[in-house]
Amino acid sequence: MSVLSMLIALGIDALCGWPAWLFARIGHPVTWLGAVITALERRWNRPSASNRFRFCAGLAVSLFVIALSVGLAMALSLWLPGGWLGAALAGILAWPLVAARAMHAHVAAVARTLRAGDLDGARRAVAMIVGRDPQRLDEAGVARAALESLAENASDGIVAPLFWGACFGLPGIAGYKAINTLDSMIGHRNARYEWFGKAAARIDDVANLIPARLTGLLFALCSRRPRAALRCMLREASQHRSPNAGWPEAALAAALDLRLSGPRHYGTELAQEPYVNAQGKDPRADDIARGLALYLRAMFALALLLGLSAAARIGG
């Protein structure tokens, strides 16, 4: 029933997301995880310690947070009844760990402000979903950042948690969410986290190997240029700075005939990244809307796959 639970979680998220009133009252599981990670990082990430100690401390913190998340999810699973009721309750518990509606809302906000000619507003909106310096971005840069975030987070925020949840139920989706939250908080290549977060970043790379490629395949097959998207994904994904993000990003770029990635500023540093689908045009506000339309088709296809899989398991 794990696949059915993940379909229910996706359906609830698509309908209502994570309501602001609920967040105001109880927060969100990711913020709870974040508080634990922050407390442990402050205690164990000692700047005066050796690189070896910081790596081992980061590994221990990562394994503890993952084990805590999986353990709590396993305990909850044991309390759930069997059958349809248990599947429905598991879907409700998994619901906050899926972010399909929130991702669409964030990217749509960028498109809306950019289409209205409010570049400063678009910069503020895109700063909610990317880590690069938004003040250095022109219209094409803002649109490019929004589409790259859409591609990467379609994998990290929707496909990957549902994939691991379908495979291993609540412990699977909870464990993945812990891994991804660790990577987003401490898996950075800078002086503070280079060694402490190295293990978290590598674990996240492994956890996203299959989901990232599945996301790219969904984008390609749901596009109007599937062959071009597949060719670009197979040819250029490995050139990306990330071993996983390049797959959905390359598929999205070629599907929309746009060039994505390329040089970008993080603080005062300029990262000289190669373009993906370099022969494509620079994106604009209307291209974000096209990207969102493709995203919705891909998420519908994902829901269909979950539904068919659930029906096959129930029928078997």
C-alpha positions as CSV (number, residue, x, y, z in Angstrom):
1,M,0.0,0.0,0.0
2,S,3.0,2.3,0.1
3,V,2.5,3.4,-3.5
4,L,-1.2,4.3,-2.8
5,S,-0.1,6.3,0.2
6,M,2.3,8.3,-1.9
7,L,-0.4,9.0,-4.4
8,I,-2.7,10.2,-1.6
9,A,0.1,12.4,-0.3
10,L,0.6,14.0,-3.7
11,G,-3.1,14.5,-4.2
12,I,-3.5,16.3,-0.8
13,D,-0.5,18.4,-1.5
14,A,-1.8,19.3,-5.0
15,L,-5.1,20.4,-3.5
16,C,-4.0,22.5,-0.6
17,G,-0.2,22.5,-0.1
18,W,0.9,23.2,3.4
19,P,-1.6,25.9,4.6
20,A,-0.1,29.1,6.1
21,W,-2.4,28.8,9.1
22,L,-1.1,25.3,9.9
23,F,2.5,26.5,9.5
24,A,1.9,29.4,11.9
25,R,0.6,27.0,14.5
26,I,2.9,24.0,14.3
27,G,5.6,24.8,11.8
28,H,6.5,22.1,9.3
29,P,8.5,18.8,9.6
30,V,11.3,20.3,7.6
31,T,11.6,23.2,10.1
32,W,11.6,20.7,12.9
33,L,14.4,18.8,11.2
34,G,16.2,22.1,10.6
35,A,16.1,23.0,14.3
36,V,17.7,19.6,15.2
37,I,20.4,20.0,12.5
38,T,21.2,23.6,13.6
39,A,21.6,22.6,17.2
40,L,23.9,19.7,16.4
41,E,25.9,21.7,13.9
42,R,26.5,24.4,16.4
43,R,27.7,21.9,18.9
44,W,29.9,19.7,16.7
45,N,31.1,21.8,13.8
46,R,34.2,23.3,15.6
47,P,36.3,25.7,13.4
48,S,39.3,24.9,15.5
49,A,39.0,21.1,15.0
50,S,40.9,19.2,12.3
51,N,39.3,18.5,9.0
52,R,39.2,14.8,9.9
53,F,37.3,15.5,13.1
54,R,34.8,17.8,11.3
55,F,34.2,15.2,8.6
56,C,33.6,12.4,11.2
57,A,31.4,14.8,13.3
58,G,29.4,15.7,10.2
59,L,29.0,12.1,9.2
60,A,27.8,11.2,12.8
61,V,25.3,14.1,12.8
62,S,24.0,13.1,9.3
63,L,23.5,9.4,10.3
64,F,21.9,10.4,13.6
65,V,19.3,12.8,11.9
66,I,18.5,10.2,9.2
67,A,18.2,7.4,11.8
68,L,16.0,9.6,14.0
69,S,13.7,10.4,11.1
70,V,13.5,6.8,9.9
71,G,13.0,5.5,13.4
72,L,10.1,7.9,14.2
73,A,8.5,7.0,10.8
74,M,8.8,3.3,11.6
75,A,7.2,3.8,15.0
76,L,4.3,5.6,13.4
77,S,4.0,2.9,10.7
78,L,3.7,0.2,13.4
79,W,0.7,2.1,15.0
80,L,-1.2,2.4,11.7
81,P,-4.0,-0.1,10.9
82,G,-3.7,-2.3,7.8
83,G,-5.6,-2.0,4.6
84,W,-7.1,1.1,3.0
85,L,-7.4,3.0,6.3
86,G,-3.7,2.5,7.0
87,A,-2.8,3.6,3.5
88,A,-4.9,6.7,3.8
89,L,-3.4,7.6,7.2
90,A,0.1,7.0,5.9
91,G,-0.7,9.3,2.9
92,I,-1.8,12.0,5.3
93,L,1.4,11.7,7.3
94,A,3.5,11.8,4.2
95,W,1.7,14.8,2.8
96,P,3.9,17.5,4.3
97,L,7.0,15.9,2.9
98,V,5.8,16.6,-0.7
99,A,6.2,20.1,-2.1
100,A,4.5,20.1,-5.6
101,R,2.1,22.9,-5.0
102,A,4.6,25.1,-3.1
103,M,7.2,24.7,-5.9
104,H,4.6,25.8,-8.5
105,A,3.5,28.8,-6.4
106,H,7.1,30.1,-5.9
107,V,8.0,29.8,-9.6
108,A,4.7,31.3,-10.7
109,A,5.3,34.3,-8.4
110,V,8.6,35.0,-10.3
111,A,6.8,34.7,-13.7
112,R,4.0,37.0,-12.6
113,T,6.2,39.8,-11.3
114,L,8.6,39.5,-14.3
115,R,5.7,39.7,-16.8
116,A,4.5,42.8,-15.0
117,G,7.9,44.5,-15.6
118,D,8.8,44.5,-11.9
119,L,12.4,43.2,-12.1
120,D,13.1,44.1,-8.5
121,G,10.0,42.2,-7.4
122,A,11.1,39.2,-9.6
123,R,14.5,39.3,-8.0
124,R,13.0,39.1,-4.5
125,A,10.7,36.3,-5.6
126,V,13.5,34.2,-7.1
127,A,15.7,34.8,-4.0
128,M,13.2,32.6,-2.2
129,I,14.2,29.5,-4.2
130,V,17.8,30.0,-5.3
131,G,21.1,30.7,-3.5
132,R,22.7,33.0,-6.1
133,D,22.9,36.8,-5.7
134,P,19.6,38.0,-7.2
135,Q,20.7,41.7,-7.5
136,R,23.1,40.7,-10.3
137,L,20.4,39.1,-12.4
138,D,18.8,40.7,-15.4
139,E,15.4,39.5,-16.8
140,A,17.0,36.5,-18.5
141,G,19.0,35.7,-15.4
142,V,15.9,35.7,-13.2
143,A,14.0,33.5,-15.6
144,R,16.9,31.2,-15.9
145,A,17.3,30.9,-12.1
146,A,13.5,30.2,-11.7
147,L,13.5,27.4,-14.4
148,E,16.7,25.8,-13.0
149,S,15.1,25.7,-9.6
150,L,11.9,24.3,-11.0
151,A,13.9,21.5,-12.7
152,E,16.0,20.6,-9.7
153,N,13.3,20.9,-7.1
154,A,10.9,18.8,-9.2
155,S,13.3,16.0,-8.5
156,D,14.4,16.9,-4.9
157,G,11.0,18.1,-3.7
158,I,8.5,15.8,-5.4
159,V,9.9,12.9,-7.4
160,A,12.6,11.7,-5.0
161,P,10.5,11.7,-1.8
162,L,7.6,10.0,-3.6
163,F,10.1,7.5,-5.1
164,W,11.6,6.5,-1.8
165,G,8.2,6.5,-0.1
166,A,6.8,4.2,-2.8
167,C,9.7,1.9,-2.2
168,F,9.8,1.9,1.6
169,G,6.7,3.6,2.9
170,L,6.8,6.3,5.6
171,P,10.4,5.4,6.6
172,G,11.5,5.8,3.0
173,I,10.0,9.3,2.5
174,A,11.0,10.5,6.0
175,G,14.6,9.2,5.5
176,Y,14.9,10.9,2.2
177,K,13.6,14.2,3.5
178,A,16.2,14.1,6.3
179,I,18.9,13.5,3.7
180,N,17.8,16.3,1.5
181,T,17.4,18.8,4.4
182,L,20.9,17.9,5.7
183,D,22.3,18.6,2.2
184,S,20.4,21.9,1.9
185,M,21.7,23.1,5.3
186,I,25.2,21.8,5.6
187,G,26.1,20.3,2.2
188,H,27.9,23.5,1.0
189,R,31.4,23.9,-0.4
190,N,32.6,26.8,1.8
191,A,34.9,27.2,4.7
192,R,32.2,26.4,7.3
193,Y,30.8,23.3,5.7
194,E,33.4,21.9,3.3
195,W,34.3,19.1,5.7
196,F,31.4,19.0,8.2
197,G,28.9,18.7,5.4
198,K,30.8,16.5,3.0
199,A,29.2,13.3,4.1
200,A,25.7,14.8,3.9
201,A,26.3,16.0,0.4
202,R,27.6,12.6,-0.8
203,I,24.6,10.8,0.8
204,D,22.3,13.2,-1.0
205,D,24.0,12.5,-4.3
206,V,23.4,8.8,-3.9
207,A,19.8,9.2,-2.8
208,N,19.0,11.3,-5.9
209,L,20.7,9.2,-8.5
210,I,17.5,7.4,-9.7
211,P,15.0,10.2,-9.0
212,A,16.9,12.8,-10.9
213,R,17.1,10.7,-14.0
214,L,13.4,9.7,-13.6
215,T,12.5,13.4,-13.4
216,G,14.5,14.2,-16.6
217,L,12.7,11.3,-18.3
218,L,9.3,12.7,-17.2
219,F,10.1,16.2,-18.5
220,A,11.3,14.8,-21.8
221,L,8.4,12.4,-22.4
222,C,5.8,15.0,-21.4
223,S,7.3,17.7,-23.7
224,R,6.6,18.6,-27.3
225,R,10.3,17.9,-28.2
226,P,10.9,14.5,-26.5
227,R,13.8,13.4,-28.8
228,A,15.6,16.7,-28.4
229,A,15.1,16.6,-24.7
230,L,16.4,13.0,-24.4
231,R,19.4,13.7,-26.5
232,C,20.4,16.8,-24.6
233,M,19.9,15.0,-21.3
234,L,22.1,12.1,-22.3
235,R,24.7,14.4,-23.8
236,E,25.0,17.2,-21.4
237,A,23.8,16.1,-17.9
238,S,27.3,14.9,-17.0
239,Q,28.7,18.4,-17.7
240,H,26.7,19.9,-14.9
241,R,28.3,20.8,-11.6
242,S,25.9,18.4,-9.8
243,P,25.9,14.7,-10.6
244,N,22.1,14.8,-10.5
245,A,20.6,18.2,-11.1
246,G,21.9,18.2,-14.7
247,W,19.5,15.5,-15.8
248,P,16.2,17.3,-15.2
249,E,17.8,20.7,-16.0
250,A,19.1,19.5,-19.4
251,A,15.8,17.8,-20.3
252,L,13.8,21.0,-19.4
253,A,16.2,23.2,-21.3
254,A,16.0,21.3,-24.5
255,A,12.3,20.7,-24.1
256,L,11.7,24.4,-24.0
257,D,14.6,25.2,-26.5
258,L,16.3,27.4,-23.9
259,R,19.8,27.7,-22.6
260,L,20.1,27.3,-18.8
261,S,22.9,27.1,-16.2
262,G,26.0,29.1,-17.2
263,P,28.0,31.6,-15.1
264,R,26.4,32.8,-11.9
265,H,27.4,34.8,-8.8
266,Y,27.3,33.4,-5.3
267,G,28.0,36.3,-3.0
268,T,31.3,37.8,-4.4
269,E,32.3,34.7,-6.2
270,L,31.6,34.1,-9.9
271,A,31.1,30.4,-10.8
272,Q,32.0,29.8,-14.4
273,E,29.5,27.1,-15.2
274,P,28.9,25.9,-18.8
275,Y,25.6,26.5,-20.4
276,V,23.1,23.6,-20.8
277,N,21.6,23.5,-24.3
278,A,23.9,26.4,-25.2
279,Q,22.3,26.8,-28.7
280,G,18.9,27.7,-27.2
281,K,17.6,31.2,-26.6
282,D,17.8,33.1,-23.3
283,P,14.6,32.6,-21.2
284,R,12.0,35.3,-20.5
285,A,8.8,35.5,-18.4
286,D,6.7,33.7,-20.9
287,D,9.2,30.8,-20.9
288,I,8.7,30.4,-17.2
289,A,5.0,29.9,-17.9
290,R,5.9,27.3,-20.5
291,G,8.1,25.6,-18.0
292,L,5.4,25.5,-15.4
293,A,3.0,23.9,-17.9
294,L,5.5,21.2,-18.6
295,Y,6.0,20.7,-14.9
296,L,2.3,20.2,-14.4
297,R,2.2,17.6,-17.2
298,A,5.2,15.8,-15.7
299,M,3.6,15.8,-12.2
300,F,0.3,14.4,-13.7
301,A,2.3,11.7,-15.5
302,L,4.0,10.9,-12.1
303,A,0.6,10.6,-10.5
304,L,-0.6,8.4,-13.3
305,L,2.4,6.1,-12.8
306,L,1.7,5.9,-9.1
307,G,-1.9,5.1,-9.7
308,L,-1.1,2.4,-12.2
309,S,1.4,0.9,-9.9
310,A,-1.0,1.0,-7.0
311,A,-3.7,-0.6,-9.0
312,A,-1.3,-3.4,-10.2
313,R,-0.3,-4.2,-6.7
314,I,-3.8,-4.2,-5.4
315,G,-5.0,-6.3,-8.3
316,G,-2.1,-8.7,-7.8
